[in-house]
Amino acid sequence: MLRAGPRLVVLAGCLLVGAFVLADGVPVERSAAQSSRHEVLVTVVDEDGKPVEGLRVVAEVHGGGPGEYEQQVTGAGGALSLWLVEGEYGLNVHSNRYSDCTVHGPENAEGVWRAVIAVEGSGSSQIRIVLARKRPLDGVFSVPCHFDVPYYRVQGTILGPGDEPLEGISVLPFGPPLEGPRPAAVTAPDGSYAVEVPDGSYWLQVFVTIEGTRCVLGFAGWDGAYSYGYTGFKRRIDIQDAGVSGLTVRLPGTPEDLCRRVEGRVSDSSGEPLEGVQFHANGRGRLLGRNISVLSDEQGAFAFYGPDGTYEINVFTTAGSECTVRGMEQPRRGSTTALSVAGADLGGIGLVVSGDESDARQEIMCLRPPEVVTTNLLPGWNLVGWTEAEADIAAIFEAIPQLESAHAWDAGTQAFTEASRSGAGIAGALSTLQPGTGLWLYLGGTEPVEWTRQNLVETALVQLEEGWNLVGWSGRVGASPEDILGSLGQALGGVATWEAATEEFLLYVPGSPANGHTPQRINRGDGLWLHTSKARQWLQPGGFEPPIEYHPDVALETRAPFPDAVDSVLAYFAYRFGLFVPSVEVYVGDDIGRCGFYALPTIVLSEGCVHAMAHEYVHAIQAHVAGGGGTAPTWLTEGMAERWEGQYDDYIGHRTYSERQENYTRPFARRTETPLARMEGYNEVSYTVANLAVDWLVQLTGESSLLEYYRQRFSHGTWQEAFENAFGMGVDDFYTSFAAHRAEVAAPFPTVTGIVFDEQGQPWQGVTVHVRAVESSAEWKATTGADGRFEAKAPADAYQVVLMTEQCVMGWYVGEQGFSESRDDAKVLSVETGDIDDLILRPPNNCARIEGTIVGPDGEPMEGLQLQGIPADGGGFWSFRTNESGRFDTVVTVGVYRVRLLANRCPLDWTPNARGMSPLDGFYRRLSIQPAGVTGLTLTLSSLPSDLCRRLEGSAVGSDGQPIAGLQVNLTEKNGGGFFATRSGDDGSFSFSVRDGSYAFSVASDRSNTCRAGGLAPSRRGSDDFTVAGEDVVGIRIVVSGQPPERPGWTYCTLAE
């Protein structure tokens, strides 16, 4: 049987035949091997209905499931047969003429775009493929086929920085479900554009073409939100079976301002130009996702256009195996080349391809020339470091003709090994120079010598043994002994350096006072003695500092913790596993839609997610050890990252690994019963189940087997083969073993299932079903799919069910009687004894849309303002923020509300454009939301928040002066009746944003009954109120002391004198 996959939709007109089938008069005979396969009879025609002959049609296995790749070429009448085993297949055609491929035949009840067919059993089916030329193709492309589905128009305007319309700008939609080549729209003289897309979720790529190459100006998301790269999006453009109009995109500059010309030349090691080398510039940081590709001409020249930012360079060629960049200043230490474009065109880039040639083109990362270090050597004894790659001892004697002898220290035996120059060559037991080794060098002669050599970043990672170690310093330039102490902590017993000019040791002992014989500065290339109390791998501080790039909107105070967190993570994994990733980069975005992800070689983090660094760095390690990405099933990839992230948190004292497992991993793993075998891709993976699986794998095979798997991955044809070789068991055997283990430690919770219907009896998609515990109010939830069904996992307990969509509370389930606005009426469901299946829920349609824009006094869009609705007559509380275009759009419960507008909880003055929003007390206005909704609202501020709101900042401490974390600090407005509350941070800090007025502090503390607030002037003599008038108030100090209160409550703060 043939079905339109992945859903089970039966093909209309399915033909079952016996020994042969006639397709357009062409007999097809089955071989013995084909008798167990399903025959898909394909007819290919162009848009005029004419058969297309000589076209390659490909069936590729879809979704990582079962199946076998199959391809055939159309013959007479445009016909061919695909003989397929059971599985799901995506259909593609290979063509240099047709850019669009539509599949007809299978019933497509789900309305999916991508042509994926599901094959079951033997027999025969028919499909018809219609090809069209919707855009010119430059070469042969693999064109993904799609089903015949409706298309919807996305239209809007492209404007320049001064709101001037821009003509001739190309607009290209991309994102799921679209794949493959597709036509772009070009803006008209008034800046308008229109593109057609199927139902889906999209970004718009905005670009111009210069000299035949594409210069991407940026990307646009929902409501025209602009970003330089993929990482700046807050929301895509959701089609949802409807068109989108009025999508205005404002570019930060004109094409002339945004497009820089970058040019250079590719040559071989002898300087001869290389033609036809494919040059790639891959955007990094804010340009992540901008991948530019051009070919070198007969002179080896290449050129591309792109915006300011950072690019990584690589080439595809058969001419060699290594690529080095010349003629560029390198802004940082490391292995990969960061091509920086800033404010002007960039030229003079030289790429030199060398090494072994190959028959097939290979991707080569272009590396910067290694950093060099120069050490001044004096006659006599010198203490230095070997900062190059492993080499024969003869290398150093050749580099330094005056060298008479070299001594290295064997930390394992705590003894020297030596090599010396003799008439017959080099004699002695020291035969090999290891990276990072410290050396005593004895030079003859009477003159100093300058010794220059490569300083590889990898030499910053050294193995320390218990006792004395002699190592080379490849860390931070001009480091102090305190830098080393901060890295090694209590394990460090002492540091000694050598002053060759005076022939004396300089000694540093932690805790001892400095004197004239204490080392002050350690330079790269120096040697030093370290005494440590235990063996460990040591990444020297500053030896490798990955570049960290920030989105311009990330505040300086938000950036502060990232460098230390990056250093800490790299040092931990170097210490634990003896490795680091020299190519890794870090980008911090203001809002990337998730906490973090890894896009080789960049770790991308959201500004509030410094804690995600460890998890994403594990992915960098996996790719580095394996030599590439996409190397493992998702459960292994993410489970290993979860495990090592948790162990890092334990190491830094954040939370023990056992606490994490008990309070997070196991409870969340119980929320799904999906077997591990279905977590080989991201569609159904549970990170917590994956964590448990990797824990079990380590328990069975050891921690080292994880990295061993990645080392072996590409020496085997499949990940399953590598798995069996690294872990000593087959994948299926492990799945069986883990299933039994999982049943013991994290058996799935009972299930609450059902279906939600609307008032017309149709399945209701997108409704969130909240299963809320009666006593604890712990909540478990699920969202209905296209069939209206939901499945929520919840531990044994008594529950009530409430339904919501966006911010609309649809009601509490009361049983057969339906729904109620009050939780008191809700039916109590018990899952003490097992699952609750097939609840039929028919909530009322009491939801309506509220949509509009908030602008400043001059009409400028206001981002991040909070619109808040408090029920006055029916409805439910709601609160949301405006996007970067000042817009809001959500669904709330029908009712009458008291509405106010806030900036960081500071109430604002505003005027609506809608009648009926009458003023109420204070800063509130009345808003009635009826079933038809309220759209087209424009709320105009009377003044900007910066003109109205003042910042109050301070810290909370105990009587001993130590900061108090988590203290509830309250602020009460004495005249207007406003009340504000917050909790102090880990460092005791707190802040408020308020209007001018008179205020008083209080705290909610169960530890002290006395509170004094310092750094404030009383409003009047003897008062504990203070006045905020026209400026911020900082440096407030709240001190809580005394005995615990008799009963919990607020303690009012008196003002300190």
Order of alpha helices (4+ residues) and beta strands (2+ residues): beta-beta-beta-beta-beta-beta-beta-beta-beta-beta-beta-beta-beta-beta-beta-beta-beta-beta-beta-beta-beta-beta-beta-alpha-beta-beta-beta-beta-beta-beta-beta-beta-beta-beta-beta-beta-alpha-beta-beta-beta-beta-beta-beta-beta-beta-alpha-beta-beta-beta-beta-beta-alpha-alpha-beta-beta-beta-alpha-alpha-alpha-alpha-alpha-alpha-alpha-alpha-beta-beta-beta-beta-beta-beta-beta-beta-beta-beta-beta-beta-beta-beta-beta-beta-beta-beta-alpha-beta-beta-beta-beta-beta-beta-beta-beta-beta-beta
